[in-house]
Amino acid sequence: MKISAGLLVYRRGDERLEVLLTHPGGPFWAGKDTWSIPKGEVESGETKQDAMKREFCEETGFEVPVGELLNLGQAKQGKDKINYIWAVAGDTDLSRFKCRSTFTLEWPPKSNKLLEFPENDRAAWFSIEMAKEKLFKYQIVFVDRLADTFVI
């Protein structure tokens, strides 16, 4: 079973709770409006919290906000992956977004051309309601758990 860890940064905006999500990079996701909690696989010898912090920095270019981490628990992603997600209050200047993680893909298909793409191509703040519309379905549970800890 693969294990991933991620960080859901939240803030109070205009009297409502907002969360920071990232949009997957690459040609497959270019025309899709599906977003994600910044997360990634835990490497051998790494704790889940260390992986969560590393992945957040790599996938956004931002430092992890200083504050109390709220454990949002775990949830399965498909048959072979478990995601562990934490939340922390913070705010960031989205103009400084810079994904440091990339992947290589043959593009266009069957072209024999390997191109490099960022894992995420942008970040944005979303209300809880909008985040639940944009997120991968298996990640909605984490936004619900965060919202349950606040009076919205």
Residue pairs with C-beta under 8 A, 6 or more apart in sequence:
1 80
1 81
1 82
2 41
2 80
2 81
2 82
3 41
3 42
3 48
3 81
3 82
3 84
4 39
4 40
4 41
4 42
4 51
4 55
4 77
4 81
4 82
4 83
4 84
5 39
5 40
5 42
5 48
5 49
5 51
5 52
5 55
5 83
5 84
5 85
5 86
6 37
6 38
6 39
6 40
6 52
6 55
6 56
6 83
6 84
6 85
6 86
7 37
7 38
7 39
7 52
7 53
7 55
7 56
7 64
7 85
7 86
7 87
7 88
8 19
8 20
8 37
8 72
8 85
8 86
8 87
8 88
8 142
8 143
8 146
9 19
9 20
9 56
9 65
9 87
9 88
9 89
9 90
9 92
10 17
10 18
10 19
10 20
10 87
10 88
10 89
10 90
10 146
11 17
11 18
11 20
11 89
11 90
11 91
11 125
12 18
13 125
13 127
16 127
16 128
16 152
17 127
17 128
17 146
17 147
17 150
17 152
18 125
18 126
18 127
18 128
19 37
19 125
19 126
19 128
19 131
19 143
19 146
20 38
20 60
20 90
20 92
20 123
20 124
20 125
21 35
21 36
21 37
21 38
21 123
21 124
21 125
21 126
21 131
21 134
21 135
22 35
22 36
22 37
22 38
22 59
22 60
22 99
22 120
22 122
22 123
23 29
23 34
23 35
23 36
23 120
23 121
23 122
23 123
23 124
24 34
24 35
24 36
24 119
24 120
24 121
25 99
25 117
25 118
25 119
25 120
25 121
26 103
26 105
26 117
26 118
26 121
27 105
27 107
27 108
27 117
29 121
30 121
33 134
34 134
34 135
34 136
35 124
35 126
35 131
35 134
35 135
35 136
36 120
36 135
36 136
36 139
37 83
37 85
37 135
37 139
37 142
38 55
38 56
38 59
38 60
38 120
38 123
39 52
39 55
39 59
39 83
39 85
40 51
40 54
40 55
40 58
40 59
40 101
40 119
41 51
42 48
42 51
43 51
46 54
48 84
49 69
49 86
52 84
52 85
52 86
53 64
56 62
56 64
57 63
57 64
57 100
58 99
58 100
58 101
58 119
59 99
59 100
59 101
59 119
59 120
60 92
60 97
60 98
60 99
60 120
60 123
61 96
61 97
61 98
61 99
61 100
62 92
62 96
62 97
64 88
64 90
65 88
65 89
65 90
65 91
65 92
66 90
67 88
67 89
67 90
68 88
68 89
69 86
69 87
69 88
70 86
70 87
70 88
70 146
70 149
71 86
72 85
72 86
72 87
72 142
72 145
72 146
73 84
73 85
73 142
73 145
74 82
74 83
74 84
74 85
75 82
75 83
75 85
75 138
75 139
75 141
75 142
76 82
76 83
76 138
77 83
77 138
78 138
83 138
83 139
83 142
85 139
85 142
87 142
87 146
94 123
94 124
94 125
97 122
97 123
99 118
99 119
99 120
99 121
101 118
101 119
101 120
102 116
102 117
102 118
102 119
103 116
103 117
103 119
104 114
104 115
104 116
104 117
105 114
105 115
105 117
106 112
106 113
106 114
106 115
107 113
107 114
107 115
107 117
126 134
128 143
128 146
128 147
128 152
131 143
132 140
132 143
132 144
135 143
